[in-house]
Amino acid sequence: MPTVATVEGVKIQVYANEHPPPHIHLRIAEHQAVMDIETLKVTAGSIPLAKKRKVVKWAKSRQAELRRAFEQAISLEPVEPIE
């Protein structure tokens, strides 16, 4: 489960054994969530609202990189960090 970035303490991760639609996993402390890359909506779990807003703001300009990371992960290719 590569961590592609950390935003305001929230780890953004992609997993190799995943399924469409493209999504990312968010982890901070005891909170976990799954976010759809296209809509930037949380589809499972939850994280604090302030942290979610920071992740959405960060992800808006990086959706193409997040899609690429998801595709690399499920293809078992090395996943590059996202700035």
C-alpha positions as CSV (number, residue, x, y, z in Angstrom):
1,M,0.0,0.0,0.0
2,P,2.1,2.9,-1.2
3,T,1.6,6.2,0.4
4,V,1.7,8.6,-2.5
5,A,1.4,11.8,-0.4
6,T,0.7,13.1,3.1
7,V,-1.6,16.1,3.3
8,E,-2.1,17.8,6.7
9,G,-1.1,14.5,8.4
10,V,-3.5,12.5,6.2
11,K,-1.8,9.6,4.4
12,I,-3.0,9.2,0.8
13,Q,-2.6,5.6,-0.2
14,V,-3.3,3.3,-3.2
15,Y,-3.4,-0.4,-3.0
16,A,-2.4,-3.1,-5.6
17,N,-5.3,-5.4,-5.2
18,E,-8.1,-2.9,-5.9
19,H,-11.0,-2.5,-8.3
20,P,-12.6,0.3,-10.2
21,P,-13.7,3.0,-9.9
22,P,-10.3,4.7,-9.2
23,H,-10.1,5.7,-5.6
24,I,-7.6,6.5,-2.8
25,H,-7.5,5.5,0.8
26,L,-7.1,8.2,3.5
27,R,-5.7,7.5,6.9
28,I,-5.1,9.7,9.9
29,A,-4.9,8.5,13.5
30,E,-7.9,6.2,14.1
31,H,-9.8,7.5,11.0
32,Q,-9.9,5.8,7.6
33,A,-11.9,6.7,4.5
34,V,-12.1,5.9,0.8
35,M,-12.3,8.8,-1.7
36,D,-13.4,8.5,-5.3
37,I,-10.8,10.2,-7.5
38,E,-13.3,11.5,-10.1
39,T,-15.8,13.0,-7.7
40,L,-13.6,13.6,-4.7
41,K,-16.4,12.3,-2.5
42,V,-15.8,10.0,0.4
43,T,-17.5,6.7,-0.4
44,A,-16.6,4.7,2.7
45,G,-15.4,5.6,6.2
46,S,-14.8,9.1,7.5
47,I,-12.1,11.5,8.4
48,P,-12.4,14.8,10.3
49,L,-14.1,17.4,8.1
50,A,-11.3,20.0,8.3
51,K,-8.8,17.3,7.1
52,K,-11.2,16.1,4.3
53,R,-11.4,19.7,3.0
54,K,-7.6,20.0,2.9
55,V,-7.3,16.7,1.0
56,V,-10.1,17.7,-1.5
57,K,-8.3,21.1,-2.1
58,W,-5.0,19.3,-2.6
59,A,-6.5,16.5,-4.8
60,K,-8.4,18.9,-7.2
61,S,-5.3,19.9,-9.1
62,R,-3.8,16.4,-8.9
63,Q,-6.6,14.1,-10.2
64,A,-4.6,13.0,-13.2
65,E,-1.6,12.0,-11.1
66,L,-3.9,10.2,-8.6
67,R,-5.6,8.3,-11.5
68,R,-2.1,7.4,-12.8
69,A,-1.0,6.2,-9.3
70,F,-4.1,4.1,-9.0
71,E,-3.5,2.5,-12.4
72,Q,0.2,1.9,-11.6
73,A,-0.8,0.2,-8.3
74,I,-3.3,-2.2,-9.8
75,S,-0.9,-3.0,-12.6
76,L,1.8,-3.8,-10.0
77,E,4.1,-1.1,-11.3
78,P,6.1,1.2,-9.0
79,V,4.0,4.1,-7.8
80,E,5.7,7.5,-7.7
81,P,5.0,10.0,-4.9
82,I,2.8,13.0,-5.7
83,E,3.9,16.5,-4.6
